[in-house]
Amino acid sequence: MRLYLQTSNIGHRTFLAFGLLTFLLLAVKTVNAQQEIPLYGGAIPGAKPTPAEYVEETLTREDKIVRTSKVSKPVLYVYQSGKPNGAAVIICPGGGYGILAIDKEGHDVARKFQEIGVTAFVLKYRLPSDLIMKDKSIGPLQDALQAIYLVRKNATTFNVDPNKVGIMGFSAGGHLASTASTHFADMKIDNQENISLRPSFSILIYPVITFGQYNHAGSVKNLLGETPTEDQKKYFSSERQVNAQTPPAFLVHANSDKTVPVQNSLRYNEALVKHEVPAELHVYQAGGHGFGLYNKTTKDDWFERLKNWLQANKFN
């Protein structure tokens, strides 16, 4: 400290500037810091003992997409806004039920919601595996429902309005979000308080919806195995499960999507309209699959369209 006091005025100003910068950096870090909480306080429903060789992995390849696999201990990452408006969204990253694009379709999206006052929760859900689950087909759904349960149960702590808790998903994460939106009444978790597990709204970005025609074969195989039954395919075809209680939805897709055909979003939207559920669908000419927050083929910003939709429906 004595060294700084003996410097010139220029040095003193430099020290003050450095101190201010440090303070600002620490403040930014505090605002953007996320809390990590276990999804289950006790035993994970339907879980088998995790084999020693089944270790969670996170890899970054040439495309710079961070991929997390072999998730056996699900968690929620909490992104609280400095000026919360009461709205909350649970984000399910995609990855064909084989990996999670945890940054591009998770953490990066959560930070965008922070900016507009929405409390965001990134769900690192279990990926279906016979090695760690008694019934791998319902493991991810249990995690999504548990996330809704936790957020609503702790709404006061999170400064969240329990009537404004939505769910969001990209690709296979969109399938998970739509499944939670159509099967929220199936009590697959411990819910002694009888807290509503119905999402207030859903946000589906290039989602896998159907397990029938136009399905994404990888998602079907990873979730249901090589030979799914017709009943399983019907149960997990969200367009066939929509009713009047299905929450309102905002959907985004590209006509040029060769991985998950646009018919997935079109059919879900059609089912919502049939049952008079509020819905908005944005279909882009190009962009393919997996563009995340930014479709580089257009100047249009789907997140801005989403903000308008949330406000119009009084969710934000």
C-alpha positions in Angstrom: 0.0 0.0 0.0 2.9 2.4 0.8 4.2 2.0 -2.7 1.0 3.4 -4.2 0.9 6.3 -1.8 4.4 7.4 -2.8 3.6 7.4 -6.6 2.9 10.4 -8.7 -0.6 11.7 -9.3 -0.6 9.8 -12.6 0.2 6.6 -10.7 -2.4 7.4 -8.1 -5.1 7.8 -10.8 -3.9 4.6 -12.4 -4.3 2.8 -9.1 -7.8 4.2 -8.6 -8.8 3.2 -12.1 -7.4 -0.3 -11.6 -9.3 -0.6 -8.3 -12.5 0.6 -10.0 -12.0 -1.9 -12.9 -11.4 -4.7 -10.4 -14.6 -3.8 -8.5 -16.6 -3.7 -11.7 -15.3 -7.1 -12.8 -16.1 -8.6 -9.5 -19.6 -7.1 -9.7 -20.1 -8.6 -13.2 -18.9 -11.9 -12.0 -21.3 -11.8 -9.1 -24.3 -10.9 -11.3 -23.5 -13.6 -13.9 -22.5 -16.3 -11.5 -24.7 -19.3 -11.5 -25.6 -21.6 -8.6 -25.5 -25.3 -9.2 -28.0 -27.4 -7.2 -28.6 -31.1 -7.3 -32.0 -32.0 -8.9 -32.8 -34.6 -6.2 -32.2 -34.2 -2.5 -32.2 -37.9 -2.0 -32.4 -41.0 -4.2 -32.8 -40.5 -7.9 -36.1 -42.2 -9.1 -35.6 -45.3 -11.2 -31.8 -45.2 -10.9 -29.5 -48.2 -10.8 -26.1 -48.1 -9.1 -23.8 -46.2 -11.4 -21.0 -48.4 -12.7 -17.5 -47.2 -12.0 -16.7 -46.9 -15.7 -19.8 -44.6 -16.3 -18.1 -41.2 -15.7 -19.5 -37.9 -17.0 -17.5 -36.5 -19.9 -17.3 -33.0 -21.3 -15.6 -32.5 -24.7 -15.1 -29.6 -27.1 -14.5 -30.5 -30.7 -13.4 -28.6 -33.8 -16.8 -26.9 -34.1 -16.2 -25.4 -30.6 -19.5 -26.9 -29.3 -19.2 -28.2 -25.7 -20.7 -31.6 -25.4 -21.6 -33.3 -22.1 -22.3 -37.0 -22.0 -22.9 -39.9 -19.5 -24.9 -37.7 -17.1 -25.9 -39.7 -14.1 -26.3 -37.0 -11.5 -28.7 -34.3 -12.9 -28.4 -30.7 -11.7 -29.9 -27.3 -12.2 -27.7 -24.3 -13.0 -29.5 -21.2 -11.7 -29.1 -17.8 -13.5 -30.8 -15.1 -11.5 -31.2 -11.7 -13.0 -30.2 -8.5 -11.2 -33.7 -7.2 -11.9 -36.0 -10.2 -11.9 -39.4 -9.7 -13.4 -40.9 -12.9 -11.9 -40.7 -15.0 -15.1 -38.6 -18.2 -15.1 -37.6 -20.7 -17.8 -36.1 -24.1 -17.5 -33.8 -24.8 -20.5 -33.2 -28.3 -21.8 -30.2 -28.5 -24.2 -30.4 -30.8 -27.2 -28.1 -33.5 -28.4 -30.3 -36.4 -29.7 -30.5 -37.9 -26.2 -26.9 -38.9 -26.6 -25.1 -35.7 -25.5 -26.0 -32.2 -24.2 -24.9 -29.1 -26.1 -24.7 -27.6 -22.6 -23.2 -24.2 -23.6 -24.7 -23.4 -27.0 -28.2 -24.5 -26.1 -27.9 -24.0 -22.3 -25.7 -21.6 -20.6 -25.4 -19.1 -23.5 -29.2 -19.0 -23.7 -29.6 -18.6 -19.9 -27.4 -15.5 -20.0 -29.7 -14.0 -22.7 -32.7 -14.5 -20.4 -30.8 -12.9 -17.5 -30.5 -9.7 -19.6 -34.2 -9.3 -19.9 -35.0 -10.1 -16.2 -36.0 -13.7 -16.6 -34.6 -16.2 -14.1 -33.1 -19.1 -16.1 -32.4 -22.6 -15.1 -30.2 -24.9 -17.3 -31.2 -28.5 -16.8 -28.4 -31.0 -17.1 -30.7 -34.0 -17.3 -29.8 -37.7 -17.3 -29.2 -39.1 -20.7 -31.1 -42.4 -21.3 -29.0 -45.5 -20.5 -29.8 -49.0 -19.4 -26.6 -48.9 -17.4 -28.0 -46.4 -14.9 -31.8 -46.5 -15.3 -34.4 -49.2 -14.8 -36.5 -47.6 -17.5 -34.4 -45.3 -19.6 -37.4 -44.0 -21.6 -38.7 -42.0 -18.6 -35.5 -40.8 -17.0 -35.2 -37.5 -18.8 -38.9 -36.8 -18.3 -38.6 -37.4 -14.6 -35.8 -34.9 -14.5 -37.8 -32.3 -16.4 -40.8 -32.7 -14.1 -38.5 -32.6 -11.1 -37.0 -29.3 -12.3 -40.5 -27.7 -12.6 -41.3 -29.1 -9.1 -38.1 -27.6 -7.6 -38.5 -24.2 -9.2 -42.2 -23.9 -8.1 -41.5 -25.2 -4.6 -38.7 -22.6 -4.1 -40.3 -19.8 -6.1 -40.0 -17.3 -3.3 -36.3 -18.1 -2.9 -35.7 -17.6 -6.6 -37.9 -14.4 -6.8 -40.1 -16.3 -9.3 -43.8 -16.1 -9.9 -45.0 -19.8 -9.8 -47.6 -18.9 -12.5 -44.8 -17.9 -14.9 -42.6 -21.0 -15.0 -41.9 -22.1 -18.5 -39.9 -24.8 -20.1 -37.6 -24.6 -23.2 -35.8 -27.0 -25.3 -33.6 -27.3 -28.4 -33.8 -30.3 -30.8 -34.1 -33.4 -28.5 -34.3 -31.0 -25.6 -37.3 -29.6 -27.4 -38.8 -33.1 -27.4 -38.2 -33.3 -23.7 -39.8 -29.9 -23.2 -42.8 -30.9 -25.3 -43.1 -34.2 -23.5 -43.2 -32.4 -20.1 -45.8 -30.1 -21.6 -48.1 -33.0 -22.6 -47.4 -35.5 -19.8 -47.2 -33.2 -16.8 -50.1 -35.1 -15.1 -48.2 -38.4 -15.1 -46.8 -38.5 -11.6 -43.4 -39.9 -12.2 -41.7 -38.2 -9.3 -42.3 -37.7 -5.6 -44.7 -34.8 -5.3 -46.4 -35.0 -1.9 -47.3 -31.3 -1.9 -49.2 -31.9 -5.1 -47.4 -28.9 -6.8 -48.6 -28.3 -10.3 -46.0 -29.7 -12.8 -47.7 -28.1 -15.8 -45.3 -25.6 -17.5 -46.9 -22.1 -17.8 -45.5 -22.0 -21.4 -43.1 -23.8 -23.6 -40.4 -22.6 -26.0 -39.4 -25.1 -28.7 -36.5 -24.5 -30.9 -36.1 -26.8 -33.9 -37.7 -29.5 -31.7 -38.0 -33.2 -32.2 -41.8 -33.7 -31.7 -42.9 -36.9 -33.5 -41.7 -40.5 -33.1 -43.7 -41.4 -36.2 -43.1 -40.1 -39.7 -40.5 -37.3 -39.9 -38.9 -38.5 -36.7 -35.2 -38.1 -35.7 -34.0 -41.7 -35.7 -31.2 -41.1 -33.3 -33.4 -39.6 -30.6 -35.9 -42.5 -31.0 -33.2 -45.1 -30.7 -31.4 -43.5 -27.8 -34.6 -43.0 -25.8 -36.6 -46.2 -26.7 -34.0 -48.6 -28.0 -33.8 -50.5 -31.3 -37.4 -51.9 -31.3 -39.9 -49.5 -29.7 -43.5 -50.5 -29.4 -46.3 -48.6 -31.1 -47.6 -47.6 -27.7 -44.2 -46.1 -26.8 -44.0 -44.2 -30.1 -47.5 -42.8 -29.6 -46.7 -41.8 -26.0 -43.6 -39.9 -27.1 -45.1 -38.3 -30.2 -46.1 -35.0 -28.6 -48.3 -33.9 -31.5 -50.6 -36.9 -30.6 -50.7 -35.9 -26.9 -51.9 -32.3 -27.1 -55.1 -31.3 -25.5 -56.8 -28.2 -24.2 -54.6 -28.2 -21.1 -51.3 -28.2 -23.0 -49.5 -24.9 -22.3 -49.0 -22.2 -24.9 -46.0 -22.6 -27.1 -43.5 -20.5 -29.1 -41.8 -22.5 -31.9 -38.8 -21.8 -34.2 -37.7 -24.0 -37.1 -36.0 -23.8 -40.5 -37.4 -25.1 -43.7 -33.9 -26.3 -44.6 -33.6 -28.5 -41.5 -32.4 -31.9 -42.8 -31.8 -33.4 -39.3 -35.2 -32.7 -37.7 -37.7 -31.9 -40.5 -39.8 -28.8 -40.1 -42.9 -31.0 -40.1 -42.2 -31.7 -36.4 -43.0 -28.1 -35.5 -45.8 -27.8 -38.1 -47.6 -30.8 -36.6 -47.3 -29.6 -33.0 -48.5 -26.2 -34.0 -51.4 -27.7 -35.9 -52.4 -29.8 -32.8 -52.2 -26.7 -30.6 -54.5 -24.8 -33.0 -56.9 -27.7 -33.1 -57.3 -27.5 -29.3 -57.3 -23.7 -29.3 -54.1 -23.5 -27.4 -52.2 -20.2 -28.0 -49.2 -20.8 -30.2 -46.8 -18.9 -32.4 -44.6 -20.5 -35.0 -41.6 -18.9 -36.9 -40.3 -20.8 -39.9 -37.2 -19.5 -41.5 -36.2 -20.1 -45.1 -32.8 -21.4 -44.2 -30.5 -22.1 -41.2 -30.5 -25.8 -41.1 -30.4 -27.5 -37.7 -28.6 -26.5 -34.5 -28.2 -22.8 -35.0 -28.8 -22.0 -31.4 -29.4 -18.4 -30.6 -28.2 -17.1 -33.9 -29.5 -18.1 -37.4 -26.8 -16.6 -39.5 -28.8 -16.8 -42.7 -31.2 -14.0 -41.6 -31.0 -10.6 -40.0 -34.1 -11.5 -38.0 -33.5 -12.3 -34.4 -35.9 -15.1 -33.1 -35.1 -14.2 -29.5 -36.5 -10.7 -30.1 -39.7 -12.4 -31.5 -39.7 -14.5 -28.3 -39.5 -11.4 -26.1 -42.5 -9.9 -27.9 -44.5 -13.2 -27.5 -43.7 -13.5 -23.8 -44.8 -9.9 -23.2 -48.0 -10.3 -25.4 -49.0 -13.3 -23.3 -48.1 -11.6 -20.0 -45.4 -14.1 -19.1 -42.7 -11.4 -18.9 
